[in-house]
Every structure is written in structure tokens, then in C-alpha cells.
Amino acid sequence: MSSGITVLCVDDDPDIRSLTATTLERANDAFTVETAGGGREALARLSDGTAAGGPAVDCVVSDYEMPDVDGLEVLEAVRERDPELPFVLFTGRGSEEIASEAISAGVTDYLQKDLGRDQFAVLANRIENAVEKRRAERARRESERELERYRTLVESVDDPMYVLDEKGRCTIANEALSELLDVDRDALVGEHISSFISRASFERGTKTVRHRYNGDRESDRFEFTLEDDGERWVGEASVTALTDDDGEFAGSTAVIRDITARKRRERELAQYERIIELAPIALFVLDENGAITWMNDEFAAPFDETPDELLGMRFPTLVDRGYYDESVLTKYTDEVRALLSSETDQERAKYHVRFRTSDGELLDHDVHTKLLPLEDGSFTGTIHAIRDTTQRRRYQRELERQNERLEEFTSVVSHDLRNPLNVATGRLELHTEECTTSVPADAERDSLEQVRRSLDRMDELIDHLLSLARHGRLVGDPEPIDLSRVVRRAWGAVDTGDATLECSLEGAIEADEPRLRQLFENLFRNSVEHGSVAPDVRATSSSRPPSSRPPEWTEGEAGATDEASEPTTGGLRVTVGRLPDGFYVEDDGDGLPEGALEGLFDRTVPGDGDRPGLGLQIVEQIATAHDWTIDARNGSGGGARFEVTGVDLLE
């Protein structure tokens, strides 16, 4: 049975008009028949009937011969308004002339008026067919317009897009889809979608379309993968179910987006989250109200509360429960304000807090705090990393106590050793003064000189012993150091006699300047004491120079200094130069004795007259503390050569 049909019956005879309306409504339950007593009334109904709230007329059934306006004139007026509205001329005055004129005017059907039941049945059938035909034509044109809209939409979208019929066959595909699948568009049309994606992906897509058709808007996407020359491409299809006029499923359309990069990021994020979960440091996040929004297992471990209980808890609650002192809140507030301040470019804060376990044990924690990204300039919270430094701080405090005891010990030892040494030195000076009145024998003069050298050596050994004891710890914080300046200052701190220095070392390194200067001083002192120098230099071996004025300095690649003077001739020459990854110190003296290289830097091997002692051991310790390597050998000229490598030279 057709949907409702509204018929306008036009006839000047009220009896026939009433009979026609009644008979048509009985012949077809879908009919609703309205009547008009003449042509003018019918045209008025057609003009303003719908505007007045009445239903639209689907078909006009009109008599021909009427007093005011005849049927043909009504037909012509209707055609001006609606060329497609079904119009049946139902007249008792039949002639070929009238029929011809009616056909020319665009009549839908022409039927001789016969008041018998069969004729009204024919009329009802003609009306129904005409209306259904018109409706079908309208639907077809609307479908074509809809299809054209789809075609326009598909062509205008940059993303791959397709339209499938109810059986999953492709009816429309745009150029982007053709390029993605590397298939010609003409070859795509008519092919089933499962020809281009895997069966599993097709089943996911079918399930998604079914959900959409059933009104489930929560599930409107499905993912699929394509493999091309070993490369994996991941797509996401956003689907919409299509229906016909009766609401029945008629196919689907989808827009595809490349989510390969997004899926890769999701995998990487999942890996990072797993790494963070297993990280050996405690991590947690606070929102703008100070509530815990995320944590890893390391953070939750020391608390009596479960992770679920901690999640959402405000951090001040942990203070109230005795885990932290109230000072931690002040530290947090001050550091966050500093990070938010426009007066600093600081990106993270570091501070120390104490954590108290439920057993009362106090733990040391170093906290690193960083702001979460701001939203429209507003504070959104902070992320924190906590490192348990309890053991390190305990070790540091114990080391400080040991250093204090060592300092006390070395002071006592130094005092106890220097007292008798000073006495012996004083006695030697008195004896020397007494001998000035007379000329001592050569043997006695040599003996006095030997005693003086031994006392100086003992004084030097005490200085080295104190240096090892006091500075045997790691070097301080490194800083950029100008090498030429350090070499010059170290040379000036050593009593070098008539020895000269040639320095071609330029540039800078990062080091602890006092320790680096001590390294050069000891190497210079080793050269002048064990090289071939004037006797007065060998005899004065104290680490304290007699004068603050720097000795001779010759011009090398680094250039001369304002403190340089003309080099003397005939004395020891010490050269400082650059290596690809460090520097060297070489003299032109007698070189290292045979067998001295073995254990040269070993503090358990004592030095003697021909063998360096604690000075070089300190040099080796300073180099090691900087992560450098020092090697000793005899140079090409026969003198001692020390090479320090593994140094990061700054340009």
C-alpha cells in the first residue's frame, strides 16, 4: 500500500464531486480527497493550501467543462506552477480535439467520465500510478544529487576516502585512496574492499559499520595496516553508515587518516611509561592543587598507604601523617614560585628533604622539581624525581670525620717531625758560622754540605707527606683554566736556579686549578732536582721557593709574557708542549735512571738520591683524579719526558 496521497477533485457539479471523492477514498485507503467547485477555487487551493496548514496536493482530478474556468485552463495554470504535478482530466465530454489539447498542455492522463464503479477503480489506479511515478522520479533525482554531493565531497578531501554499497563493493574512490593503495581508480570501483585490506581488518570494519548503523556513536573508527616493500603503514578509517529512504542499510563511507607516526609515538610512550615504572628513582606528579595524580612503584614503596590510597591524596596530608616535616611545603612553594617567575630562566629546582619512615628512620632525599606545561599561562602542577641519598650522605659525613682525624694526625706528625729537624738545622747553621772564621778541610766542608742537603730533603719529604694526607681526596669542581697562565705561575713557584722554561702550550682545559698548578710544580721540581743543573739548585730542594719572582721564561708558541727575561745559557731547559689529547713536560737533563720507570708512581716504592719520590706520586694522583693518564719515559734528547693524556682541550 502506498503512503498517503492527497487528491484535489475539481467539478462544478456538487453531486458528482461528492460521489467521486467518496468512491476514490473507498477504493484506496491511502487517498485523502479534497474538492473544489470550480477552476478558480482549485487554483486558490493549490496556491495557498499548504501555507494555510493543509497537506500538499499529490494529484489533481478535474472536469473539463466548467462555467468559470474550464479544465484545460486549470491544467495550463497548474503547469506554470508545477510542471510535474500529476493531472488527470476526468470529463464527460470526450473528443479527440479535447484530448489532443490536453496532451499538448501536459496532462498526465485523460479519462472519460463514467459513473460506474469500474471506471472509478480505473481512475483510482491511474492516480496511484501517476503519483508513484512522480515520487520515484523525485527519489531518483534526489539520489543522483546525493551521489553527486558524495562525489564532490570525496574528490575535495585530501585524505583517502571511499563509498561502499551494501555488499562492501567500492562505488566511489578518490585520487588519494588510489595513490595510497597504488591501484587505478577505475580498478577500485566495483571491487570488494577486502581485496585491498586484510580479512581481519575487513571484519573490524564490518563490525564498526554495523555499530554505526545501529546508532552506536561510541564506535565509529577501525584501524588497518598495509605492507609495502617491508614498510608498515597504519591507517584509521572513520566510517558512516548509509541508509535508503526506508531506513534500510545501503552501504558506508569512510575517511582514512595516516596514523603510522601516532602509533609509533604510542608504542614509544608505552615503553617510556614502562621504563619510568621500573626506574630506580621515585617519580610522582602533583596537580595545581597539590594532589598526587600519578606515581611509580618506587615512590609508593616506603609509605604504609597503598598506591590507590595515595592517588588523589594532597601532599600536605603526607606531612600531617609525619612522613615529611612542614619545611618541605615551604621549600616546595618557594621553588615553584621561583620557577614561575619571569625573572629567571631556571627550568628545574633541586632541594634536600628528610623522609621519616613508619619505623622512625630518617632518610635523606634529593628532590628535583619541574613545572608541568602551562595552560593559557596558568599553573597546572609539577613533576618530581626523588633520589635516596641516605647512604651517600652517611658516607660523606663519615669521610668528613675521617678527614678531620687525618688532619689532626698529620698536624701532630708534622709538629713532632719538624721539632727535631729544626733543632738539627739550627745546630748545622751555628756550626757553619763557626767554620767561617777558619777554612775547614775539604772533607769537613763536604760533610756539612751533605748534612744540609739531607735536612732539606727531609723537609721536602714532610711537605710531600702533608700534601698527600691533606689533598689525597678527589679534586674540586673543574673550571676552564688557561694553560699558559698556570704553567707560568707553577714555574714561578719553584726554585729553578739557572734552568729555563720553553712553553708552546696554549688554549684551555677544565680542571681544578690549584691541583693542576701543583702537578706542574712537582714536574718542574723533579726536572731541576734530577736533571743536570747548577749545584745550588740541587742543594735547595724545599717546596717553598726563596723568591716570588718567576725565573727564566723563553718564548714558545704561546708567546712571551711581560715577566720574561732573556734566557741564560748553559743551564737545564724544560719544555712544555701540546699533545693531540693532552700535554707533556720534558727536560734536556740526564733522563730517568735505568730501572726507575718501573714503579715510578708507586707510593710504596721509596725514592732515593737517583729516584723521584713522593712528588711524582702526587702528580700521578692529581692526574688520576682528573681522569687523565700520565706516562714517563726518556725523550729523544735523553732527558725525562712526562706525557699527560686523556685531556679534553678547549679551543
C-alpha positions as CSV (number, residue, x, y, z in Angstrom):
1,M,0.0,0.0,0.0
2,S,1.3,3.4,-1.0
3,S,1.9,6.2,1.6
4,G,-0.7,8.9,1.9
5,I,-1.9,10.6,-1.3
6,T,-3.9,13.8,-1.3
7,V,-6.2,14.3,-4.3
8,L,-7.9,17.5,-5.3
9,C,-11.2,16.8,-7.2
10,V,-12.4,19.8,-9.3
11,D,-16.0,19.6,-10.6
12,D,-18.8,22.2,-10.8
13,D,-21.5,19.5,-10.1
14,P,-21.7,19.0,-6.4
15,D,-23.2,15.5,-6.6
16,I,-20.6,14.2,-9.0
17,R,-17.9,15.9,-6.9
18,S,-19.1,14.2,-3.7
19,L,-19.6,10.9,-5.4
20,T,-16.1,11.0,-6.9
21,A,-14.5,11.9,-3.6
22,T,-16.3,9.2,-1.6
23,T,-15.7,6.5,-4.2
24,L,-11.9,7.2,-4.5
25,E,-11.4,7.2,-0.8
26,R,-13.2,3.8,-0.6
27,A,-11.1,2.5,-3.5
28,N,-7.8,3.3,-1.8
29,D,-7.2,3.7,1.9
30,A,-4.2,5.9,1.1
31,F,-6.3,8.5,-0.6
32,T,-7.5,11.8,1.0
33,V,-9.7,13.6,-1.4
34,E,-10.4,17.3,-1.2
35,T,-12.9,19.0,-3.5
36,A,-13.2,22.4,-5.3
37,G,-16.4,23.6,-7.1
38,G,-14.6,25.3,-9.9
39,G,-11.3,26.1,-11.5
40,R,-10.7,29.3,-9.6
41,E,-11.3,27.6,-6.3
42,A,-9.0,24.8,-7.2
43,L,-6.2,27.2,-8.2
44,A,-6.6,29.1,-5.0
45,R,-6.3,25.8,-3.0
46,L,-3.2,25.0,-4.9
47,S,-1.7,28.4,-4.3
48,D,-2.2,28.8,-0.6
49,G,-3.5,25.5,0.7
50,T,-0.1,24.3,2.0
51,A,0.7,27.7,3.5
52,A,-2.6,27.6,5.4
53,G,-1.6,24.3,7.0
54,G,-3.2,21.8,4.6
55,P,-1.4,18.9,3.1
56,A,0.4,19.2,-0.3
57,V,-1.8,18.1,-3.2
58,D,-0.3,15.0,-4.9
59,C,-2.7,14.8,-7.8
60,V,-5.5,16.9,-9.5
61,V,-8.6,15.3,-11.0
62,S,-10.6,17.9,-12.9
63,D,-13.7,18.0,-15.1
64,Y,-13.3,19.8,-18.4
65,E,-16.5,21.8,-18.9
66,M,-17.0,24.3,-16.0
67,P,-18.6,27.7,-16.1
68,D,-15.8,30.0,-14.8
69,V,-12.6,28.3,-15.9
70,D,-12.5,25.1,-17.9
71,G,-10.3,22.1,-17.2
72,L,-7.7,22.9,-19.8
73,E,-7.2,26.4,-18.4
74,V,-6.8,24.9,-14.9
75,L,-4.2,22.4,-16.4
76,E,-2.3,25.2,-18.0
77,A,-2.3,27.2,-14.8
78,V,-1.1,24.2,-12.8
79,R,1.7,23.5,-15.3
80,E,3.0,27.0,-14.9
81,R,3.3,26.4,-11.1
82,D,4.4,22.7,-11.2
83,P,5.3,21.0,-14.4
84,E,5.4,17.6,-12.8
85,L,2.2,17.6,-10.6
86,P,0.0,14.6,-11.8
87,F,-3.1,16.0,-13.5
88,V,-6.0,13.7,-14.7
89,L,-8.7,15.2,-16.9
90,F,-11.9,13.3,-16.0
91,T,-14.6,14.6,-18.2
92,G,-17.9,13.5,-19.6
93,R,-17.4,15.5,-22.8
94,G,-14.9,13.4,-24.7
95,S,-13.4,14.3,-28.0
96,E,-10.2,13.8,-29.9
97,E,-9.8,17.6,-30.1
98,I,-10.0,18.0,-26.3
99,A,-7.7,15.0,-25.7
100,S,-5.2,16.4,-28.1
101,E,-5.2,19.8,-26.5
102,A,-4.9,18.2,-23.1
103,I,-1.9,16.2,-24.1
104,S,-0.3,19.3,-25.6
105,A,-0.9,21.1,-22.3
106,G,0.9,18.4,-20.4
107,V,-1.9,16.4,-19.0
108,T,-0.8,13.2,-17.1
109,D,-3.9,11.2,-18.0
110,Y,-7.2,11.5,-19.8
111,L,-10.2,9.5,-18.8
112,Q,-13.8,9.6,-20.0
113,K,-16.2,10.2,-17.1
114,D,-18.3,7.2,-16.3
115,L,-20.1,7.0,-13.0
116,G,-19.8,3.2,-12.8
117,R,-17.7,1.5,-10.1
118,D,-15.3,0.1,-12.6
119,Q,-14.4,3.5,-14.1
120,F,-13.7,4.9,-10.6
121,A,-11.5,1.9,-10.0
122,V,-9.6,2.7,-13.1
123,L,-9.4,6.4,-12.1
124,A,-8.0,5.3,-8.7
125,N,-5.4,3.1,-10.3
126,R,-4.4,5.9,-12.7
127,I,-4.0,8.3,-9.8
128,E,-1.9,5.9,-7.8
129,N,0.4,5.1,-10.7
130,A,0.9,8.7,-11.6
131,V,1.8,9.7,-8.0
132,E,4.2,6.8,-7.5
133,K,5.9,7.5,-10.8
134,R,6.4,11.1,-9.8
135,R,7.7,10.1,-6.4
136,A,10.0,7.6,-7.9
137,E,11.4,10.2,-10.3
138,R,11.9,12.6,-7.5
139,A,13.7,10.0,-5.4
140,R,15.9,9.1,-8.4
141,R,16.9,12.7,-9.0
142,E,17.5,13.2,-5.2
143,S,19.6,10.1,-5.2
144,E,21.6,11.4,-8.1
145,R,22.1,14.7,-6.4
146,E,23.1,12.9,-3.2
147,L,25.6,10.8,-5.2
148,E,27.0,13.9,-6.8
149,R,27.4,15.5,-3.5
150,Y,29.3,12.4,-2.3
151,R,31.4,12.5,-5.4
152,T,32.2,16.2,-4.8
153,L,32.9,15.6,-1.1
154,V,35.2,12.6,-1.9
155,E,37.1,14.5,-4.5
156,S,37.6,17.6,-2.3
157,V,39.0,15.7,0.7
158,D,42.8,15.3,0.8
159,D,42.6,12.2,2.9
160,P,41.9,8.9,1.2
161,M,38.1,8.3,1.1
162,Y,35.7,5.8,-0.3
163,V,32.0,4.9,-0.6
164,L,30.8,1.2,-0.4
165,D,27.5,-0.3,-1.3
166,E,25.6,-2.6,1.0
167,K,27.7,-5.6,-0.2
168,G,31.0,-3.9,0.5
169,R,31.8,-3.1,-3.1
170,C,33.5,0.2,-3.9
171,T,31.3,2.7,-5.7
172,I,33.4,5.8,-5.3
173,A,37.1,6.3,-4.6
174,N,39.1,9.5,-4.6
175,E,42.6,10.0,-6.0
176,A,44.2,10.0,-2.5
177,L,42.9,6.4,-2.0
178,S,44.2,5.4,-5.4
179,E,47.6,6.7,-4.5
180,L,47.6,5.0,-1.1
181,L,46.7,1.6,-2.5
182,D,48.7,2.1,-5.7
183,V,45.6,1.0,-7.7
184,D,44.0,2.8,-10.5
185,R,40.7,4.5,-9.6
186,D,38.8,2.7,-12.3
187,A,40.1,-0.6,-11.0
188,L,38.9,0.2,-7.5
189,V,35.3,0.8,-8.5
190,G,33.3,-2.4,-8.3
191,E,35.9,-4.3,-6.3
192,H,35.2,-5.6,-2.8
193,I,37.0,-3.7,-0.1
194,S,38.5,-7.0,1.3
195,S,40.6,-7.1,-1.9
196,F,42.8,-4.3,-0.6
197,I,42.9,-4.8,3.2
198,S,43.3,-7.9,5.3
199,R,40.5,-10.1,6.3
200,A,40.9,-9.2,9.9
201,S,40.8,-5.5,9.1
202,F,37.7,-6.1,6.9
203,E,35.9,-7.8,9.8
204,R,36.7,-5.0,12.2
205,G,35.4,-2.5,9.6
206,T,32.2,-4.5,9.1
207,K,31.7,-4.6,12.9
208,T,32.2,-0.9,13.2
209,V,29.8,-0.1,10.3
210,R,27.2,-2.4,12.0
211,H,27.6,-0.4,15.3
212,R,27.2,2.8,13.4
213,Y,24.1,1.6,11.6
214,N,22.6,0.5,15.0
215,G,23.2,4.0,16.4
216,D,26.3,3.4,18.5
217,R,28.3,6.6,18.0
218,E,31.0,5.5,20.5
219,S,32.5,3.2,17.9
220,D,33.0,4.9,14.6
221,R,36.6,4.0,13.7
222,F,38.7,1.0,12.9
223,E,42.4,0.5,12.3
224,F,44.0,-1.4,9.5
225,T,47.6,-2.0,8.2
226,L,49.2,-2.1,4.8
227,E,52.5,-3.7,4.0
228,D,54.6,-2.3,1.1
229,D,58.2,-3.4,0.4
230,G,58.6,-4.2,4.1
231,E,57.3,-0.9,5.3
232,R,54.3,-1.0,7.6
233,W,51.6,1.7,7.2
234,V,48.8,2.1,9.7
235,G,45.5,3.8,8.8
236,E,42.4,4.8,10.8
237,A,39.1,4.7,8.9
238,S,36.2,6.9,10.3
239,V,33.1,5.3,9.0
240,T,29.4,6.4,8.5
241,A,26.6,4.0,7.6
242,L,24.3,4.9,4.6
243,T,20.6,4.2,4.5
244,D,17.9,4.3,1.8
245,D,14.6,6.1,2.0
246,D,13.1,3.3,4.1
247,G,16.0,3.4,6.6
248,E,17.5,0.2,5.4
249,F,21.3,-0.3,5.2
250,A,22.6,0.9,1.9
251,G,26.4,1.0,2.3
252,S,29.0,3.0,4.1
253,T,31.5,5.8,3.6
254,A,34.9,6.3,5.3
255,V,37.7,8.8,5.5
256,I,41.2,7.3,6.1
257,R,43.9,9.0,8.0
258,D,47.6,8.0,8.3
259,I,48.3,7.2,12.0
260,T,51.6,5.5,11.5
261,A,53.5,8.2,13.3
262,R,50.9,8.4,16.0
263,K,51.0,4.6,16.6
264,R,54.8,4.7,16.7
265,R,54.6,7.5,19.3
266,E,52.1,5.5,21.3
267,R,54.5,2.5,21.4
268,E,57.4,4.7,22.4
269,L,55.2,6.3,25.1
270,A,54.2,2.9,26.4
271,Q,57.9,1.9,26.5
272,Y,58.8,5.1,28.3
273,E,56.0,4.6,30.8
274,R,57.3,1.1,31.4
275,I,60.8,2.4,31.9
276,I,59.5,5.0,34.3
277,E,57.5,2.5,36.2
278,L,60.7,0.4,36.7
279,A,63.0,3.4,37.2
280,P,65.2,3.1,40.4
281,I,64.2,6.6,41.4
282,A,60.9,7.8,42.8
283,L,58.7,9.8,40.4
284,F,55.4,11.5,41.1
285,V,53.1,14.2,39.7
286,L,51.2,16.9,41.6
287,D,48.3,18.9,40.1
288,E,47.7,22.6,40.7
289,N,46.0,21.8,44.0
290,G,48.9,19.7,45.3
291,A,47.1,16.3,44.8
292,I,49.0,13.3,43.6
293,T,47.8,12.4,40.1
294,W,50.5,9.8,39.1
295,M,53.3,7.9,40.8
296,N,55.6,5.0,40.1
297,D,56.1,2.0,42.4
298,E,59.4,3.4,43.7
299,F,57.6,6.4,45.1
300,A,54.8,4.4,46.7
301,A,57.2,1.8,48.3
302,P,58.1,3.5,51.6
303,F,54.6,4.5,52.5
304,D,52.2,2.5,54.6
305,E,49.3,3.6,52.3
306,T,48.6,1.6,49.1
307,P,49.1,3.2,45.7
308,D,45.4,3.5,45.3
309,E,45.1,5.3,48.6
310,L,48.0,7.7,47.7
311,L,46.5,8.5,44.3
312,G,44.4,11.7,44.7
313,M,45.8,12.5,48.2
314,R,47.1,16.0,48.7
315,F,50.7,16.2,49.6
316,P,50.1,18.2,52.8
317,T,48.3,15.1,54.1
318,L,51.7,13.2,54.0
319,V,53.1,16.0,56.1
320,D,50.2,15.7,58.6
321,R,50.9,11.9,58.8
322,G,54.5,12.5,59.8
323,Y,56.3,11.4,56.6
324,Y,57.7,14.9,55.9
325,D,58.5,17.9,58.0
326,E,56.4,21.0,57.4
327,S,59.5,22.7,56.0
328,V,59.1,20.7,52.8
329,L,55.9,22.6,52.0
330,T,57.8,25.9,52.3
331,K,60.6,24.6,50.1
332,Y,58.2,23.4,47.5
333,T,56.3,26.7,47.5
334,D,59.4,28.8,47.2
335,E,60.9,26.7,44.4
336,V,57.7,26.7,42.4
337,R,57.4,30.5,42.7
338,A,61.0,30.8,41.5
339,L,60.3,28.5,38.5
340,L,57.2,30.6,37.6
341,S,59.0,33.9,38.0
342,S,59.6,35.7,34.7
343,E,62.9,37.0,36.2
344,T,64.7,33.6,35.8
345,D,65.1,31.1,33.0
346,Q,65.6,28.3,35.5
347,E,63.8,25.1,34.3
348,R,64.1,22.9,37.4
349,A,64.7,23.1,41.1
350,K,66.7,20.9,43.4
351,Y,66.4,20.8,47.1
352,H,67.0,18.4,50.1
353,V,64.3,17.0,52.3
354,R,64.1,14.4,55.1
355,F,61.7,11.5,55.0
356,R,60.6,9.7,58.1
357,T,59.5,6.0,57.7
358,S,56.8,4.5,59.9
359,D,59.6,2.9,61.9
360,G,61.0,6.3,62.7
361,E,64.1,6.1,60.4
362,L,65.2,9.3,58.8
363,L,66.1,9.2,55.2
364,D,67.8,11.8,53.1
365,H,66.1,12.7,49.8
366,D,67.3,14.9,47.0
367,V,64.2,16.3,45.1
368,H,64.3,17.6,41.5
369,T,61.1,19.6,40.6
370,K,60.0,20.7,37.2
371,L,56.8,22.5,36.1
372,L,54.2,20.8,34.0
373,P,53.4,22.7,30.8
374,L,51.3,25.8,31.5
375,E,47.8,26.0,30.0
376,D,47.0,29.5,28.8
377,G,49.7,30.8,31.1
378,S,48.2,29.1,34.2
379,F,50.0,26.8,36.6
380,T,48.9,23.1,36.1
381,G,51.2,21.3,38.5
382,T,54.7,19.8,39.0
383,I,56.6,16.6,38.3
384,H,59.1,15.4,40.8
385,A,62.1,13.0,40.9
386,I,63.4,11.8,44.3
387,R,66.7,10.1,44.8
388,D,67.5,8.5,48.1
389,T,70.9,9.9,49.1
390,T,70.9,8.5,52.7
391,Q,73.9,6.2,52.2
392,R,75.8,8.7,50.2
393,R,75.3,11.4,52.9
394,R,76.2,9.0,55.7
395,Y,79.4,8.1,53.8
396,Q,80.1,11.7,53.2
397,R,79.7,12.6,56.9
398,E,81.9,9.6,57.9
399,L,84.5,10.7,55.3
400,E,84.5,14.2,56.8
401,R,85.1,12.8,60.2
402,Q,87.9,10.7,58.9
403,N,89.5,13.7,57.2
404,E,89.3,15.6,60.4
405,R,91.0,12.8,62.2
406,L,93.6,12.6,59.4
407,E,94.2,16.3,59.5
408,E,94.7,16.2,63.3
409,F,97.1,13.2,62.8
410,T,99.2,14.9,60.1
411,S,99.4,18.1,62.2
412,V,100.7,16.1,65.1
413,V,103.2,14.2,62.9
414,S,104.4,17.3,61.2
415,H,105.0,19.0,64.5
416,D,106.7,16.0,66.0
417,L,109.0,15.6,62.9
418,R,109.8,19.3,62.4
419,N,110.8,19.9,66.0
420,P,113.9,17.7,65.9
421,L,114.5,18.7,62.3
422,N,114.5,22.4,63.2
423,V,116.9,21.7,66.0
424,A,119.3,19.8,63.7
425,T,119.1,22.7,61.1
426,G,119.8,25.3,63.8
427,R,122.8,23.4,65.0
428,L,124.1,23.0,61.5
429,E,123.8,26.8,60.9
430,L,125.7,27.5,64.1
431,H,128.5,25.1,63.1
432,T,128.7,26.6,59.7
433,E,129.0,30.1,61.1
434,E,131.8,28.9,63.4
435,C,133.6,27.4,60.4
436,T,133.6,30.8,58.6
437,T,136.4,32.1,60.8
438,S,138.7,29.4,59.6
439,V,139.0,27.4,56.4
440,P,137.6,23.9,57.0
441,A,139.1,20.9,55.4
442,D,137.5,19.8,52.2
443,A,136.2,16.6,53.8
444,E,134.5,18.6,56.6
445,R,133.1,21.0,54.1
446,D,131.6,18.2,52.0
447,S,130.2,16.6,55.1
448,L,128.5,19.8,56.2
449,E,127.0,20.2,52.7
450,Q,125.8,16.6,52.7
451,V,124.1,17.2,56.1
452,R,122.5,20.4,54.8
453,R,121.1,18.6,51.7
454,S,119.8,15.7,53.8
455,L,117.9,18.1,56.1
456,D,116.5,20.0,53.1
457,R,115.4,16.6,51.7
458,M,113.7,15.7,55.0
459,D,111.9,19.0,55.0
460,E,110.7,18.4,51.5
461,L,109.5,14.9,52.4
462,I,107.5,16.3,55.2
463,D,105.9,18.8,52.8
464,H,105.0,16.0,50.4
465,L,103.6,13.8,53.2
466,L,101.3,16.6,54.3
467,S,100.2,17.3,50.8
468,L,99.3,13.6,50.2
469,A,97.5,13.5,53.5
470,R,95.6,16.7,53.0
471,H,94.9,16.7,49.3
472,G,94.6,13.0,48.7
473,R,90.9,13.4,48.2
474,L,89.3,14.0,44.8
475,V,89.9,17.2,43.0
476,G,87.4,20.1,43.4
477,D,84.9,21.3,40.8
478,P,86.7,21.8,37.4
479,E,86.6,25.1,35.7
480,P,88.1,26.5,32.4
481,I,91.8,27.1,33.1
482,D,94.3,29.0,30.8
483,L,97.2,26.5,30.5
484,S,99.9,29.1,29.7
485,R,99.0,31.1,32.8
486,V,99.0,28.0,35.1
487,V,102.4,26.9,33.7
488,R,103.9,30.4,34.3
489,R,102.6,30.5,37.9
490,A,103.8,27.0,38.6
491,W,107.3,27.8,37.2
492,G,107.5,30.9,39.4
493,A,106.6,28.9,42.5
494,V,109.7,26.6,42.1
495,D,113.3,27.4,42.8
496,T,114.7,26.6,39.4
497,G,118.1,28.3,39.6
498,D,119.6,28.8,36.1
499,A,117.1,26.5,34.4
500,T,114.9,27.9,31.7
501,L,111.4,27.2,30.5
502,E,110.2,27.0,27.0
503,C,106.4,26.8,26.7
504,S,104.5,26.2,23.5
505,L,101.3,25.2,25.3
506,E,98.3,27.3,24.6
507,G,94.5,27.0,25.0
508,A,92.5,25.9,28.0
509,I,91.2,22.9,29.8
510,E,88.7,22.2,32.5
511,A,90.5,21.3,35.8
512,D,90.9,22.1,39.4
513,E,93.4,25.0,39.1
514,P,95.3,24.5,42.5
515,R,95.8,20.8,41.8
516,L,96.8,21.4,38.2
517,R,99.3,24.0,39.3
518,Q,100.7,21.5,41.9
519,L,101.0,18.9,39.2
520,F,103.2,21.3,37.1
521,E,105.2,22.4,40.2
522,N,106.1,18.9,41.1
523,L,107.1,18.0,37.5
524,F,109.3,21.2,37.3
525,R,110.8,20.5,40.7
526,N,111.6,16.9,39.6
527,S,113.3,18.2,36.5
528,V,115.6,20.7,38.3
529,E,116.4,18.3,41.1
530,H,117.2,15.3,39.0
531,G,118.4,16.9,35.8
532,S,121.8,18.4,35.2
533,V,121.6,21.8,36.9
534,A,123.8,24.1,39.0
535,P,124.8,22.8,42.4
536,D,122.9,25.5,44.3
537,V,119.7,24.2,42.7
538,R,120.3,20.7,43.8
539,A,121.1,21.8,47.3
540,T,117.8,23.8,47.7
541,S,115.1,21.2,47.4
542,S,112.5,22.9,49.6
543,S,109.0,23.1,48.1
544,R,108.9,26.8,49.3
545,P,110.8,29.0,46.8
546,P,113.2,31.6,48.1
547,S,111.7,34.3,45.9
548,S,108.3,35.0,44.4
549,R,109.9,36.4,41.3
550,P,109.5,34.0,38.4
551,P,112.7,32.6,36.9
552,E,113.6,32.5,33.3
553,W,110.8,32.1,30.7
554,T,111.5,31.7,27.0
555,E,109.2,32.4,24.1
556,G,107.4,29.5,22.6
557,E,104.2,29.2,20.5
558,A,102.2,30.6,23.5
559,G,104.2,33.8,23.2
560,A,106.4,35.7,25.7
561,T,105.0,37.2,28.9
562,D,105.6,40.5,30.5
563,E,107.6,38.7,33.2
564,A,110.0,37.0,30.8
565,S,113.7,37.9,30.6
566,E,116.4,36.8,28.3
567,P,117.2,33.1,28.8
568,T,120.6,32.3,30.2
569,T,122.8,29.7,28.6
570,G,124.3,26.6,29.9
571,G,121.5,25.6,32.3
572,L,118.8,23.0,32.2
573,R,116.0,23.6,29.7
574,V,112.4,22.4,30.5
575,T,109.9,22.3,27.6
576,V,106.1,22.2,28.0
577,G,104.2,21.4,24.8
578,R,100.9,20.2,23.5
579,L,99.8,16.7,22.5
580,P,96.7,15.8,20.4
581,D,94.9,14.8,23.7
582,G,97.0,16.4,26.4
583,F,100.4,17.9,27.1
584,Y,103.9,17.0,28.0
585,V,106.8,18.2,30.2
586,E,110.3,17.3,29.0
587,D,113.8,18.4,30.1
588,D,117.2,18.0,28.5
589,G,118.9,16.7,31.6
590,D,120.3,13.3,32.3
591,G,117.0,11.5,32.0
592,L,115.4,8.8,34.2
593,P,117.9,6.3,35.5
594,E,117.8,2.8,34.1
595,G,115.2,0.7,36.1
596,A,113.5,3.8,37.5
597,L,110.5,3.6,35.2
598,E,109.2,0.5,37.0
599,G,107.0,1.6,39.9
600,L,107.9,5.3,39.3
601,F,104.5,6.4,40.5
602,D,104.1,3.7,43.2
603,R,103.9,5.3,46.6
604,T,105.0,2.0,48.2
605,V,108.4,2.3,46.4
606,P,110.6,4.8,48.3
607,G,112.6,7.4,46.4
608,D,116.4,7.9,46.8
609,G,119.0,10.1,45.5
610,D,118.6,8.9,42.0
611,R,114.9,8.1,42.1
612,P,112.0,10.6,42.4
613,G,109.8,10.1,45.5
614,L,106.5,11.5,46.7
615,G,106.4,14.4,44.3
616,L,105.7,12.2,41.3
617,Q,103.3,10.1,43.3
618,I,101.3,13.3,44.0
619,V,101.4,14.1,40.2
620,E,100.0,10.7,39.4
621,Q,97.3,11.1,42.0
622,I,96.2,14.5,40.6
623,A,96.2,13.2,37.0
624,T,94.1,10.2,38.0
625,A,91.6,12.4,39.9
626,H,91.0,14.3,36.7
627,D,90.5,11.0,34.7
628,W,93.8,11.6,32.9
629,T,96.7,9.3,32.3
630,I,100.4,10.1,32.9
631,D,103.3,8.2,31.4
632,A,107.0,8.7,32.0
633,R,109.9,8.0,29.5
634,N,113.2,9.4,28.3
635,G,112.8,11.8,25.5
636,S,114.5,11.9,22.2
637,G,117.1,14.3,23.6
638,G,117.9,12.0,26.5
639,G,116.1,13.9,29.2
640,A,113.0,12.9,31.2
641,R,109.6,13.2,29.5
642,F,106.2,13.1,31.2
643,E,103.1,12.8,29.0
644,V,99.6,13.6,30.4
645,T,96.8,12.3,28.0
646,G,93.1,11.9,28.1
647,V,92.7,15.7,28.5
648,D,89.8,17.5,26.8
649,L,91.5,20.5,25.4
650,L,89.3,23.6,24.9
651,E,89.9,25.8,21.9
